[in-house]
Amino acid sequence: MDALQVGPLALPWARVQVALALLAMVAVAEVLARRVDRRLSPWAYNAILVGLLGARVGFVLENASVYARDPLSALYVWQGGFDPLWGILAGGGYTLMTLPKHLWRYAALAGVVALVLLGLFLQRGRPVEGGRLPSLTLRTLGGTEISLDRFQGKPMVLNAWATWCPPCRRELPMMVRVSQENPDVYFVFVSQGEGPEAVRRFLEEQGLTAEWVLLDPETRLSQALGIQGLPTTFFFDREGRLVSRHLGELSEALLLGYLRVLR
């Protein structure tokens, strides 16, 4: 499962798992606050906030060259981009500076519970190995039939999107630019549930020129790959094996990170 469906919304399951693990940390801290020291209660909330801030700052610093082009994008936390190690260091440093030594072991207990729970979530939530690029034949904007099999031989980024989807509209210009900067990787943009007129009009309005824009009016790709929300981006190796997938809007820094793994 890639997402938790809440009405029309699809929440990335990885983020839900992190939230549940942090909630467990707060619950343990609240119990300890009642039994040991009440200072453990505010500590848990503050440590989580400091940890999340540290994780985000660390990720931005690691990708400083990307964020330098658009500094405000460092605030777009909904795109993802958090470094767990930086977060743990920030939360741990806050703990050492604010709690007395005799409470450190209780704070460590709450943190370990969260980490163990998150590890169990991630272990159970690992994608099934062996996913492959589906053998579908779609059409270009000009009506030419194209089989997805033709894109084997180079790494491939397959982006499922739609013109009515706000996150898709935000990320597409960046993805098209990155595709032009990385000719050694196929970038294929598959519109879901739309005809050529709507897609062509959107691309013209945005001044976007992508080499491979395909139409999937019957959303066969969504059925084949189990897409739960848009945008969803898939990463396949040169043999057509699924390496990773990302539900939701991508930042350029995250996209480049996926490309490094893909190569």
HELIX and SHEET records of a PDB file:
HELIX    1   1 TRP A   13  ARG A   35  1                                  23    
HELIX    2   2 LEU A   40  GLU A   62  1                                  23    
HELIX    3   3 ALA A   64  TYR A   67  1                                   4    
HELIX    4   4 PRO A   71  LEU A   75  5                                   5    
HELIX    5   5 VAL A   77  GLN A   79  5                                   3    
HELIX    6   6 PRO A   84  THR A   98  1                                  15    
HELIX    7   7 LYS A  101  LEU A  103  5                                   3    
HELIX    8   8 TRP A  104  ARG A  124  1                                  21    
HELIX    9   9 LEU A  148  PHE A  151  5                                   4    
HELIX   10  10 PRO A  166  GLU A  181  1                                  16    
HELIX   11  11 PRO A  196  GLN A  206  1                                  11    
HELIX   12  12 ARG A  220  LEU A  225  1                                   6    
HELIX   13  13 GLU A  252  LEU A  262  1                                  11    
SHEET    1   A 2 ALA A   3  VAL A   6  0                                        
SHEET    2   A 2 LEU A   9  PRO A  12 -1                                        
SHEET    1   B 7 GLU A 145  SER A 147  0                                        
SHEET    2   B 7 THR A 137  THR A 140 -1                                        
SHEET    3   B 7 VAL A 213  ASP A 216 -1                                        
SHEET    4   B 7 TYR A 186  GLN A 192  1                                        
SHEET    5   B 7 MET A 156  TRP A 161  1                                        
SHEET    6   B 7 THR A 232  PHE A 236 -1                                        
SHEET    7   B 7 LEU A 242  LEU A 247 -1                                        
END                                                                             
